[in-house]
């Protein structure tokens, strides 16, 4: 039994099929994908994503899942990343033919966004990250990235213009909250290890179309997906999970994989289960971090590039979603770690977003605004803080514990579990693969792309 049809649950089910299992996925909603989903907007008649989701070439497990469910061709890849300058111009981060980690050095040198002193600071910090040993990176889990930047003498402007746009977007947390381990991981694995690892992928279809094919793959493999089935409890026989209570009927299973947010797991787990499983004892240390996605449609084209980073502004990214048959252009603005935006009303959000977009696209104020639809995801991701790292549970139950070990037959998945990654789609898929491995054996996570030879030579 797999509770939850988000990325973690789908990944667990797909991998369980490889081991001859018959996974039954219970999803309370009518659509798969969990927080990576879409909705039909009545005002515009458009299918809109909850938020823009992107991936990078280093996301080996997410790419593996996409290939397994047959949607790998629905990703458009971009080597260039464009940054807005205060003067309205663009800087382009583009890999060169130099071996990693030097492949982005030329772009950094040419960035007019940063002055010479800031570029020296970035190079110094990159070198320190490159030379961090595995033990040092693990120890960094208990520190914030802001504290690490203090050690590396990074000034406030280089943090605001360079470190913050990357780390906040990747980890959905501010520099003074995110675990330094994950921020360092973003740069080492995502930007420094190789040219392919740094390539950015953007879905070309609504997210609902990206994940619906998983149901067909699961059914063809002998499993089931039951949408509209909401779990209300996990049944125990002694110390073993034996099935799931739902809004329709009890469903028995040889194992139960809870691939749902931890607060949802707390809601359906009774006090006895919570007390018996040590993995669930530290969940109060976990928290959420919100994301705001704002869909803007204007009556004519204003943006001719696929995406843009807006450093130093409230909006972190804007994505070009295309021009329709009527000539209207759809832009998707994204604010990560959007705590300060959650209590704002639609008018205030619209004004702030349009002000930021106007700084990037001078033609925007002259266009008619056809739609401005803000989507608040208050619980978009778990908060990968330094404190939370100690509380993230393993997929498999431990046979050792003060009360005789954890609940047998109960497995955990989700981006909040201990996958070795921050709050990303890649982390969610990794957790699903790890849960499937714990349940049925066989391979675990997919191998990461091979780093470049110079990166391997220089890194520790």
NUGURO-471154 format. One line per field, with one value per residue (C-alpha): residue number from 1; residue in three letters; z, x, y. Coordinates in steps of 0.25 Angstrom, whole numbers. Last residue first. Layout:
REM residues N
k	c(NUM, ...)
r	c(ALA, ...)
up	c(Z, ...)
east	c(X, ...)
north	c(Y, ...)
***
This chain:
REM residues 460
k	c(460, 459, 458, 457, 456, 455, 454, 453, 452, 451, 450, 449, 448, 447, 446, 445, 444, 443, 442, 441, 440, 439, 438, 437, 436, 435, 434, 433, 432, 431, 430, 429, 428, 427, 426, 425, 424, 423, 422, 421, 420, 419, 418, 417, 416, 415, 414, 413, 412, 411, 410, 409, 408, 407, 406, 405, 404, 403, 402, 401, 400, 399, 398, 397, 396, 395, 394, 393, 392, 391, 390, 389, 388, 387, 386, 385, 384, 383, 382, 381, 380, 379, 378, 377, 376, 375, 374, 373, 372, 371, 370, 369, 368, 367, 366, 365, 364, 363, 362, 361, 360, 359, 358, 357, 356, 355, 354, 353, 352, 351, 350, 349, 348, 347, 346, 345, 344, 343, 342, 341, 340, 339, 338, 337, 336, 335, 334, 333, 332, 331, 330, 329, 328, 327, 326, 325, 324, 323, 322, 321, 320, 319, 318, 317, 316, 315, 314, 313, 312, 311, 310, 309, 308, 307, 306, 305, 304, 303, 302, 301, 300, 299, 298, 297, 296, 295, 294, 293, 292, 291, 290, 289, 288, 287, 286, 285, 284, 283, 282, 281, 280, 279, 278, 277, 276, 275, 274, 273, 272, 271, 270, 269, 268, 267, 266, 265, 264, 263, 262, 261, 260, 259, 258, 257, 256, 255, 254, 253, 252, 251, 250, 249, 248, 247, 246, 245, 244, 243, 242, 241, 240, 239, 238, 237, 236, 235, 234, 233, 232, 231, 230, 229, 228, 227, 226, 225, 224, 223, 222, 221, 220, 219, 218, 217, 216, 215, 214, 213, 212, 211, 210, 209, 208, 207, 206, 205, 204, 203, 202, 201, 200, 199, 198, 197, 196, 195, 194, 193, 192, 191, 190, 189, 188, 187, 186, 185, 184, 183, 182, 181, 180, 179, 178, 177, 176, 175, 174, 173, 172, 171, 170, 169, 168, 167, 166, 165, 164, 163, 162, 161, 160, 159, 158, 157, 156, 155, 154, 153, 152, 151, 150, 149, 148, 147, 146, 145, 144, 143, 142, 141, 140, 139, 138, 137, 136, 135, 134, 133, 132, 131, 130, 129, 128, 127, 126, 125, 124, 123, 122, 121, 120, 119, 118, 117, 116, 115, 114, 113, 112, 111, 110, 109, 108, 107, 106, 105, 104, 103, 102, 101, 100, 99, 98, 97, 96, 95, 94, 93, 92, 91, 90, 89, 88, 87, 86, 85, 84, 83, 82, 81, 80, 79, 78, 77, 76, 75, 74, 73, 72, 71, 70, 69, 68, 67, 66, 65, 64, 63, 62, 61, 60, 59, 58, 57, 56, 55, 54, 53, 52, 51, 50, 49, 48, 47, 46, 45, 44, 43, 42, 41, 40, 39, 38, 37, 36, 35, 34, 33, 32, 31, 30, 29, 28, 27, 26, 25, 24, 23, 22, 21, 20, 19, 18, 17, 16, 15, 14, 13, 12, 11, 10, 9, 8, 7, 6, 5, 4, 3, 2, 1)
r	c(UNK, UNK, UNK, UNK, UNK, UNK, UNK, UNK, UNK, UNK, UNK, UNK, UNK, UNK, UNK, UNK, UNK, UNK, UNK, UNK, UNK, UNK, UNK, UNK, UNK, UNK, UNK, UNK, UNK, UNK, UNK, UNK, UNK, UNK, UNK, UNK, UNK, UNK, UNK, UNK, UNK, UNK, UNK, UNK, UNK, UNK, UNK, UNK, UNK, UNK, UNK, UNK, UNK, UNK, UNK, UNK, UNK, UNK, UNK, UNK, UNK, UNK, UNK, UNK, UNK, UNK, UNK, UNK, UNK, UNK, UNK, UNK, UNK, UNK, UNK, UNK, UNK, UNK, UNK, UNK, UNK, UNK, UNK, UNK, UNK, UNK, UNK, UNK, UNK, UNK, UNK, UNK, UNK, UNK, UNK, UNK, UNK, UNK, UNK, UNK, UNK, UNK, UNK, UNK, UNK, UNK, UNK, UNK, UNK, UNK, UNK, UNK, UNK, UNK, UNK, UNK, UNK, UNK, UNK, UNK, UNK, UNK, UNK, UNK, UNK, UNK, UNK, UNK, UNK, UNK, UNK, UNK, UNK, UNK, UNK, UNK, UNK, UNK, UNK, UNK, UNK, UNK, UNK, UNK, UNK, UNK, UNK, UNK, UNK, UNK, UNK, UNK, UNK, UNK, UNK, UNK, UNK, UNK, UNK, UNK, UNK, UNK, UNK, UNK, UNK, UNK, UNK, UNK, UNK, UNK, UNK, UNK, UNK, UNK, UNK, UNK, UNK, UNK, UNK, UNK, UNK, UNK, UNK, UNK, UNK, UNK, UNK, UNK, UNK, UNK, UNK, UNK, UNK, UNK, UNK, UNK, UNK, UNK, UNK, UNK, UNK, UNK, UNK, UNK, UNK, UNK, UNK, UNK, UNK, UNK, UNK, UNK, UNK, UNK, UNK, UNK, UNK, UNK, UNK, UNK, UNK, UNK, UNK, UNK, UNK, UNK, UNK, UNK, UNK, UNK, UNK, UNK, UNK, UNK, UNK, UNK, UNK, UNK, UNK, UNK, UNK, UNK, UNK, UNK, UNK, UNK, UNK, UNK, UNK, UNK, UNK, UNK, UNK, UNK, UNK, UNK, UNK, UNK, UNK, UNK, UNK, UNK, UNK, UNK, UNK, UNK, UNK, UNK, UNK, UNK, UNK, UNK, UNK, UNK, UNK, UNK, UNK, UNK, UNK, UNK, UNK, UNK, UNK, UNK, UNK, UNK, UNK, UNK, UNK, UNK, UNK, UNK, UNK, UNK, UNK, UNK, UNK, UNK, UNK, UNK, UNK, UNK, UNK, UNK, UNK, UNK, UNK, UNK, UNK, UNK, UNK, UNK, UNK, UNK, UNK, UNK, UNK, UNK, UNK, UNK, UNK, UNK, UNK, UNK, UNK, UNK, UNK, UNK, UNK, UNK, UNK, UNK, UNK, UNK, UNK, UNK, UNK, UNK, UNK, UNK, UNK, UNK, UNK, UNK, UNK, UNK, UNK, UNK, UNK, UNK, UNK, UNK, UNK, UNK, UNK, UNK, UNK, UNK, UNK, UNK, UNK, UNK, UNK, UNK, UNK, UNK, UNK, UNK, UNK, UNK, UNK, UNK, UNK, UNK, UNK, UNK, UNK, UNK, UNK, UNK, UNK, UNK, UNK, UNK, UNK, UNK, UNK, UNK, UNK, UNK, UNK, UNK, UNK, UNK, UNK, UNK, UNK, UNK, UNK, UNK, UNK, UNK, UNK, UNK, UNK, UNK, UNK, UNK, UNK, UNK, UNK, UNK, UNK, UNK, UNK, UNK, UNK, UNK, UNK, UNK, UNK, UNK, UNK, UNK, UNK, UNK, UNK, UNK, UNK, UNK, UNK, UNK, UNK, UNK, UNK, UNK, UNK, UNK, UNK, UNK, UNK, UNK, UNK, UNK, UNK, UNK, UNK, UNK, UNK, UNK, UNK, UNK, UNK, UNK, UNK, UNK, UNK, UNK, UNK, UNK)
up	c(-7, -20, -29, -37, -37, -42, -53, -58, -59, -50, -54, -54, -41, -40, -38, -24, -18, -26, -21, -8, -7, 5, 7, -7, -10, 2, -4, -18, -12, -4, -17, -24, -13, -12, -28, -27, -17, -2, 1, -3, 5, 5, 19, 19, 17, 2, 4, 7, 20, 22, 31, 30, 45, 54, 60, 70, 83, 91, 94, 80, 70, 58, 51, 41, 27, 20, 30, 37, 36, 50, 51, 38, 43, 52, 41, 33, 21, 23, 17, 3, -2, 11, 9, -6, -10, -24, -30, -43, -50, -63, -75, -72, -84, -89, -88, -74, -80, -91, -82, -78, -67, -58, -62, -56, -42, -42, -48, -36, -25, -31, -33, -19, -13, -21, -18, -3, 5, 17, 10, 4, 15, 16, 1, 2, -13, -21, -35, -47, -58, -71, -81, -94, -102, -117, -119, -123, -110, -107, -98, -83, -82, -68, -57, -46, -32, -30, -18, -24, -22, -33, -44, -51, -65, -73, -88, -94, -103, -92, -95, -105, -105, -98, -84, -76, -62, -54, -40, -32, -17, -10, 5, 15, 24, 38, 44, 58, 63, 54, 64, 70, 57, 54, 68, 65, 77, 82, 68, 66, 80, 78, 65, 52, 42, 46, 49, 35, 29, 37, 32, 17, 10, 4, 15, 10, 16, 15, 12, 9, 14, 9, 19, 12, 6, 13, 16, 27, 22, 24, 32, 39, 49, 64, 69, 57, 53, 44, 38, 38, 30, 16, 6, -7, -18, -27, -27, -35, -37, -39, -49, -58, -68, -56, -51, -65, -67, -54, -57, -70, -61, -56, -67, -72, -58, -58, -70, -82, -87, -74, -71, -70, -66, -70, -58, -57, -72, -72, -60, -45, -42, -44, -39, -31, -24, -24, -19, -9, -3, 0, 5, 15, 19, 25, 21, 31, 30, 15, 13, 9, -3, -5, -20, -22, -9, -12, -26, -24, -10, -14, -25, -24, -9, -4, -13, -7, 8, 7, 7, 16, 15, 30, 29, 16, 25, 35, 24, 20, 33, 42, 46, 33, 31, 39, 27, 17, 26, 26, 11, 10, 6, -5, -16, -6, -2, -16, -19, -7, -12, -26, -21, -13, -24, -33, -22, -22, -37, -38, -39, -49, -60, -61, -71, -60, -56, -70, -72, -59, -63, -70, -59, -50, -60, -72, -81, -93, -88, -80, -81, -70, -77, -72, -77, -77, -69, -63, -50, -57, -60, -60, -72, -70, -83, -84, -86, -87, -90, -83, -89, -96, -83, -81, -83, -69, -67, -74, -65, -53, -57, -59, -45, -40, -48, -44, -47, -61, -54, -51, -51, -46, -48, -37, -35, -50, -58, -68, -75, -76, -71, -59, -57, -55, -57, -47, -48, -40, -33, -19, -21, -35, -37, -39, -33, -19, -8, -14, -11, -19, -19, -22, -27, -25, -35, -32, -43, -40, -26, -34, -41, -27, -19, -30, -31, -15, -15, -27, -21, -21, -6, 3, -4, 0)
east	c(152, 151, 162, 164, 150, 146, 157, 152, 137, 127, 120, 105, 98, 95, 80, 75, 73, 74, 68, 61, 46, 42, 55, 58, 44, 46, 59, 53, 42, 52, 60, 48, 45, 59, 59, 46, 53, 54, 68, 75, 82, 69, 65, 51, 44, 44, 35, 35, 33, 32, 23, 24, 30, 27, 40, 48, 46, 41, 55, 59, 66, 58, 59, 48, 52, 51, 60, 54, 58, 60, 74, 74, 62, 71, 80, 68, 62, 48, 38, 33, 21, 13, 8, 6, 0, -5, -6, -14, -12, -20, -23, -14, -14, 0, 7, 13, 19, 28, 39, 41, 51, 48, 33, 34, 38, 27, 17, 20, 19, 6, -1, 3, -3, -16, -17, -16, -3, -2, 7, 16, 26, 28, 31, 43, 42, 35, 32, 26, 20, 18, 7, 6, -6, -5, -19, -13, -5, 8, 18, 20, 32, 37, 40, 50, 53, 41, 44, 56, 71, 74, 63, 66, 60, 54, 51, 55, 46, 38, 27, 18, 3, -10, -4, -5, 2, 2, 8, 14, 17, 25, 24, 34, 29, 34, 41, 45, 31, 34, 45, 38, 33, 45, 45, 32, 24, 19, 14, 7, 0, -4, -12, -6, -15, -13, 2, 4, -3, 7, 18, 15, 10, 18, 14, 18, 10, 14, 8, -5, -20, -29, -41, -52, -57, -51, -39, -33, -19, -13, -4, 6, 13, 16, 3, -6, -6, -16, -11, -22, -31, -25, -33, -37, -41, -31, -28, -16, -14, -2, 0, 11, 1, -7, 6, 10, -4, -4, 9, 4, -3, 10, 14, 0, -3, 10, 5, 13, 27, 34, 47, 61, 73, 87, 97, 99, 101, 114, 120, 122, 122, 108, 98, 106, 116, 107, 94, 102, 108, 94, 90, 101, 99, 85, 76, 71, 80, 82, 67, 59, 53, 65, 68, 61, 67, 81, 82, 76, 82, 97, 98, 91, 88, 100, 109, 103, 104, 119, 125, 137, 137, 134, 122, 118, 118, 109, 99, 99, 93, 101, 97, 98, 112, 117, 113, 121, 133, 133, 132, 143, 142, 152, 141, 133, 146, 149, 135, 136, 149, 143, 130, 138, 147, 135, 129, 142, 142, 128, 116, 104, 114, 116, 128, 137, 125, 122, 137, 137, 125, 133, 144, 138, 138, 146, 147, 138, 129, 117, 107, 103, 97, 96, 85, 82, 71, 81, 80, 84, 75, 81, 79, 83, 88, 89, 74, 67, 52, 46, 33, 42, 45, 30, 30, 27, 41, 48, 42, 45, 60, 60, 55, 66, 78, 75, 89, 84, 75, 61, 50, 36, 27, 16, 2, 2, -9, -19, -26, -40, -36, -46, -49, -35, -33, -23, -8, 1, 14, 9, 3, 6, -7, -21, -34, -29, -28, -18, -16, -6, -7, 6, 7, 21, 30, 43, 42, 28, 33, 41, 29, 21, 32, 34, 19, 18, 30, 25, 11, 1, 0, -1, 6, 0)
north	c(65, 73, 76, 63, 59, 73, 72, 59, 64, 58, 45, 47, 42, 27, 24, 22, 8, -5, -18, -20, -21, -12, -4, -3, 3, 13, 17, 19, 28, 36, 38, 43, 53, 58, 60, 68, 77, 80, 77, 64, 53, 45, 46, 48, 62, 61, 49, 34, 26, 11, 3, -12, -13, -2, 3, -5, -12, -1, 5, 3, -6, -13, 0, 3, 7, 20, 28, 40, 55, 60, 63, 71, 79, 87, 92, 96, 89, 95, 85, 89, 96, 97, 111, 109, 122, 123, 137, 140, 152, 152, 160, 172, 181, 185, 198, 195, 182, 189, 192, 177, 175, 186, 185, 170, 175, 186, 176, 166, 177, 182, 169, 164, 176, 175, 160, 161, 160, 150, 140, 150, 151, 136, 134, 125, 125, 136, 131, 139, 132, 139, 137, 145, 149, 148, 142, 129, 128, 134, 125, 121, 131, 128, 139, 136, 142, 152, 161, 167, 166, 157, 155, 142, 141, 131, 126, 139, 148, 155, 166, 159, 164, 165, 162, 149, 148, 135, 137, 126, 128, 118, 114, 108, 97, 92, 80, 80, 74, 62, 57, 45, 39, 31, 25, 17, 12, 26, 30, 17, 17, 32, 29, 31, 38, 53, 51, 45, 57, 66, 58, 60, 48, 36, 26, 12, 1, -13, -27, -19, -19, -9, -4, 3, 16, 27, 19, 10, 5, -8, -18, -10, -18, -17, -24, -24, -10, -2, 11, 22, 31, 30, 37, 29, 40, 34, 19, 16, 1, -9, -20, -13, -8, -1, 5, 10, 16, 23, 29, 35, 45, 51, 61, 64, 69, 78, 86, 83, 88, 84, 93, 86, 94, 89, 90, 75, 74, 84, 76, 76, 91, 96, 86, 76, 85, 97, 91, 82, 94, 100, 86, 85, 99, 96, 107, 118, 130, 128, 128, 116, 110, 101, 103, 117, 122, 116, 122, 136, 138, 134, 144, 158, 158, 150, 158, 171, 167, 163, 149, 147, 132, 130, 139, 131, 118, 125, 130, 115, 111, 101, 87, 81, 87, 75, 66, 75, 75, 60, 59, 68, 83, 86, 90, 98, 106, 109, 113, 123, 129, 130, 137, 147, 150, 153, 162, 170, 172, 177, 167, 170, 172, 157, 155, 148, 139, 135, 131, 123, 115, 103, 104, 93, 86, 85, 97, 97, 108, 108, 120, 129, 141, 155, 164, 178, 186, 195, 188, 175, 163, 149, 139, 124, 118, 103, 101, 88, 86, 74, 67, 57, 50, 47, 32, 27, 21, 32, 43, 34, 33, 48, 50, 40, 47, 61, 66, 70, 81, 82, 92, 94, 106, 107, 102, 100, 106, 100, 112, 116, 130, 132, 117, 113, 98, 93, 88, 79, 77, 78, 64, 59, 51, 57, 54, 56, 46, 37, 23, 15, 0, -6, -20, -25, -32, -25, -15, -12, -7, 4, 10, 10, 16, 27, 30, 31, 41, 49, 51, 40, 38, 25, 14, 0)
***
